[in-house]
Amino acid sequence: MQRVIFLVDMNAFFISCEMTRNDSLVGTPAAVAGDPKKRSGIILAANYEARSFGVKTTMVLHEALKLCPKLTLVPPDHHFYGQKSEEVMDLLSNYTPVLEQNSIDEAWLDMTGCEGLFGKPPDAAKRIMDEIKKRLGLWCSIGIAGNKFLAKMAAEMKKPLGITELWEQDIPVKLWSLPVKEMYGIGAKTAEKLNSMRIRTIGDLAKSDVNLIVKTFGKGGNEIHLHANGIDNSPVLARMSDDMKSIGRSTTLSEDISDIEKAKLVLMELADDIGMTARRHDKKGRTVHITLKYSDFRVATKQTTIPATCTTKEIYNAGCSLLEQNWNKLHPVRLIGISLSGFNEEGSADQLSLFDQMEGNVKSDKNRRIDEVMDKIRNKHGSEMITLAALIKKGKSSH
């Protein structure tokens, strides 16, 4: 079976995270910088409007301001970026448990054998990109290939919002013409040394004498020679299924809402997705957590503990209860989120009588059987083939 590896690379990650919580940065040149108040330090991330002026990562701040005097500067908030990174990784882990995070803003996914679930690789990549954009408000580029190295190279070829395939047959055209300094794993000094050996492109390196490369660069020389030829047998080192801390979904609404019934329908759609993901990974959670972001950007979070479950109805009911307890129609909501966690916690949420336990188990089993039937139909015919009745009514009422 042909290996299928994705490299998901978040575009302009730090400043894109800032743009999710500050609308004034959208559409204007902006960057995260070392010390904006003192106008010193370096650019840590620049958005694409700033890049159009020539502003680049690691550029000294006063040089960036010469190129773009109207550049909006934001101080770094690494804790926030870490939180957003976790949201990205949690979302990606819903597509495959074989995921290896390479840095705060990128990860490899082994998508081998997933075609039956998510379609052909470009379609699956488009689905991932659209979900990251819709649910998290972030952009990414995705490289698709038969190994990790080629996937990484492919992800760099089109930014932002690029999806690029780089298979073995594409190597001579797409890879070998690139300067050797653009090859993943080759730093400036190595590139300079290779140039001095008249090796200027990745193709030059691929066709060079491997013994000479190894003699010059040691054991690492063999690896860069293999990579130049598109060869990389390293596995995607998955974080274990037990490492999954939570399954979450959120959505920024097309318009602020004050009607709790509309909010419940959104919550139901999110809970349906969470339940399906939890069942796919055989996870039962005890903690349901909701997030509400208001039109003034204030954020409220609430959680409750329930008996371990993976059924859509029980996840939704818990979230709905939290929503009802904390809803204020005087404060319009612009984002709604819900998550399921507490997968490995022992013991029940409540001390139930034997009769209550039996009754609860019967209801839970019934809900689980309904969910499993829906999951089978969706996996075979697509996620749009069957949905909850309330969501159908929602669709009709919106026309």
N, C-alpha and C positions, 0 to 999 in steps of 0.2 A: 504493500500500500504506500502511495506517495505521501511523504510527510508534508504537513501543512503548518507552517509556523507564521504567526503574526507578531510584528513589533508595533505596539501602540505607543506613539510618542506625542505627548501633550504639547500643543503649540503655545509658545510665549507664556509658560505656565504661571509664574509668579504674578505677572501683571494681569493675566486672564482671571486668576483667582480674585484679584482686587476688583476687577470689572464686574464680577458677579454680585458684589455688595456695594458698588458705587457706580450708579448709572452715568454720572457726569464724566467718567473716564472713557465711556464708549464713544467711538467715532472721533476721538481727539488724540493727538500724540501724547503718550503717557509711558512712564517707566517706573519700575521699582529700583531705587538707588540707595547706596550706602548711608548717606546722611544728607537728606534734602535740605534740612534747615541750615546747615553750614555750607551747603552746596559743594560738598567734597565727597570723595569716595569714588566708586565705580558703578556703572549700570549693571544690575543683576538680571534684569529682563525688560525688554522693550516691546510694546505692542506693534502691530504691523503699520499703523499710521506713523509711528515714530521711526520705524525702520525705513520707510520711504524717504526720509530725510538723511539716511545714512547712519542713524543711531544704532549701535550694536552692543551686545552683551560684552562685559568687561571693559568697555570704553570708559576712560576717565570722564567724570561728570562735567567738568568745565568744557571739554571738547564736544560732548554731546549737546550742551547748551549753545555752543557756537553754531552747530549745524541746525539746531532746532530751538530757537530762543523761547518759543511758546510751549516747550515740553512740560507737561504736568508730572511732578515727581511725587512718589509715594514711598514712605519708609517701609522696610521689609518687616513682615509678620510671619516668621517661620513656623510658629505654632499653627496658624491658620492654614498655611500651605500644606503642612503635614496632615491636617484634618481633611482638606480637599483631596489630597493624594489617597488617603484611606478610602474616601468615597469612590474615587476612580477605580481603585483596586477591587473594592467590594463589588462594584458593577461589573468589572471584567470577569471576576470569578464566577459570575452567573453564566458565562458562556463556556467556560471550561475550568475544571479544578486544577489543570496542569498549567499553572501560571508562575512565572518567575519575574519578580520586580527587579529591574536593572538600576533604577534610580528613583528619586522622588516623583519623576514625571514620565516614566516609561516602563513598559513591561513586555516580556515575551509571552505569548499564549500558544500552546500546542493545540491546534484545532484539527488535528488528524482525526478523521472519522466522524466529524461533526456536520458533514454536509446534509445528512438526513434531517438534522434539527434546524439548521440555520441557512441552508442553501449553499450555493457555490461560494468559494472564498471571497470574491469581490462583493457578492450580495451580503455575506455575513459581516464583512468589514464595513460596508455602508450602514448596516443595521447597528453595529457597535458605535460608529461615528455619530449617527443620528441620535442614538440614545444618550450618549455623553453630552451632546449639544443640547438636547431637549431637557434632560433631567438635571444636569449639573451646570449648564450654561457655559461649557468649556469646549474648545476646539482641539482636534487631534489630527495627526497624520498616521497612516497605517501602511506598513510594509508587509507584503505577502511573499513567502518564498518556501523553499524546501528545507532550509536550515536557519539557525539563529543569525549567523553573520550576514547572509544575503537579505534576510528580513530587515535587519538593522540598516543596511545600505539602502534598501528600497524605501524605507521610511523617510530617509533624508532627501530623496529625490524630488519630492513635490510637497511644498508647504506654502500656506496653511491648507488644511482640509484636503490633503492629498491621499489617494489610495493607489499604491504602485505595486505591481507584481514583478518579481525578479526570479524567474526560473532558470534552470540550467541552460536552456537554449537561448536565453536572453543575455547571458554573460558577455559574449564578445561585443555586442552592440551597446548595451546599457552600462556595463561595468568597466570594461577594459579601457575605454576612452577617457576615463576620469583621471585627474592628476593623482599621483600616489599619496599626496598629502591629505586627500579626502577619504582615504581608506580607514575604516573603523579599526582602532588598535595601533595606528601609526601616528606617533607624535611628531612635533616639529623637528627635533634633532634627528630622528630616524629618517624622516622624509629628506632632510638636508643631506644625510649620508648617502641615501639611495640616489639622490640627484647627482651627487658627485661620482657615482658609479654609472652614470648615464641611464639610470632607471627613473623615468619621469612620469610614466603612467602606470596604472594598475596592470594593464596588459603587458608592459615591459617587465614588471615584476613576475607576472605569471609565467612568462616565457624564459625567464632568466635561469641560470644554473643553480639549482637548489643547494648544491654543495658549497658554492661561493657565498650564498646568502647565509647559510648556517655557520660557515667559517667567520663571517663578518659580524653576525648578530647573535651567535650562540643558539641555544635550543629554541628561542623565540623566533629565529629565522625560519625554521621549518613551518611554524604555524602561520606566519604572514605569507609564506609562499603558497601554502594550502588555501588560505583564504582568498588570495588573489586569483586562484583557480576555481573559486566558488565552493570549496570543500570545507565542511565544518560538521563534524559528527557529535558535537557536544549536545547533551540532552537539555531540555527545558527543566530546570530544577524546581519542581512544584512545591509550593507551600502546602503542607498536609491539609486534608479536608478538616481535620480537627482544629486547625488554626483559624478557620473561618469564625470571626467574632460576631458578625451580624449580617443580616440581609436587609437592605434598605432601598426605598424608592422615594423620590420626591419630584414634584413638578412645579414649575413657575407658571402661573395661570395667565391666560391671554388677557384677562382683565381682572382687577381687584373685585373680590366678592364679599358680600355681607350676609348672604342667604345661606344658612347652615345646611339646608337640604341640598344645595348645589355642592357644598363642601363635602357632604357625605358621599355623593356620587363620585367625586374625585377620589376620595379616600377608598371607596370600594374598588375602583379600578387599580389603585396602587396595591391594595391588600391582595387582590387577585393575582397580581404579578409576583408578589412576595411569596404567597402560598405555593404557587407553581414552582418557583425557584427552590424553596425549602424542601419540597417533595422530591425534586430532581436530585438534590444532594443528600436526601435522607436525613434531614435536620428537623428537630422539634425544639422550639424555643419557648421560654417562660416569661420573657419580658417584651412587652409591646411599647414602643416609644413613638410619640408623634411630635412633629415640628411645625410650627406656624410662623411664617414671616409676614409681618404686617406691611401695609403700604408705606409706613414711615420707617421701614427697615428694622424695626424692633423684632426680636425673635423670642418666641416662647416655646419651651420644650417640656413635655410631661410624659411620664411613663407609669405603667402598671404591671403587676405580676399576675400571671394566670397559670393554670395547669399546662404542662408542656403540650404544644400543638404544632401542626403544620397545615391545618385546614384554613381555607380562605375565610369561611364564615366566622370562625372563632377569632382570627386575627383582626378581621374587620370589626366585629362586635366590641372587642377590647379598645380598638382605636376610636370607634364611634362614641363609646362611653367617655373617653378622655376628651374628645372633641366637644361633646355636649356640656361637660363640666367646666370647660375653659373658653367657650365661645362668647364673644362680645360683639354684637352686631354693629356697635358704634366704631369698631376698629376693623376696617376692611382688610382682607387677607390676600396676599399676592403669591405666596408659596405654601404648599402643603406637603409634608413628608411623613412617612411612617416606616418603622423598622421592627424587625424581630431579632431578638438576641437571647442570651442565656441558654445556649445549646447544651452545655455540659454540666449545668448545675443540678445537684442532687436534691431530692425531696420535692414535695408538692407545694404549690403556692398556698393552699388552704388545707386545713384539717377537715375533711369531708366525712360525713357518715357513710356507712356501707351502702345504704340505699341511694344516697346522692352520687356516690362513686359509680354504682351500677348504671344509674340513669344517665350520668354524664358520659360514661364510656359508650353507651348505646348511641347517644346523640353524636358523639365524636366519630364513632365508627361509620355512622350513616353519612356524615359530612365528608369524611375521608373517602368513602366509596364514590360519592358524587364527584368529588374533585378528581379522583383517579380516572373516572370515565371521561371527564372533560379533558384531562391531560392527554389521554390516548388519542382522542379525536383531534386535538390541536397538533400533536406531534405528527399525526398522519396526514392531516389535511391543511394545517396552518392555523396560526393563533386567532385569525379572524373568523374561523368557521363556526365557533361556538363561544358564547359569552354569557354573562349573567343577565337575567331579564331586566333588572333595574337599569343596566347600562344601555340596553336596547331602547328603553323608554327615554333615557337621557338623550340618545342620538336623535330620536324622532322629535323630541320637544325643542331641540336646538335649531331645527330647520324652519 
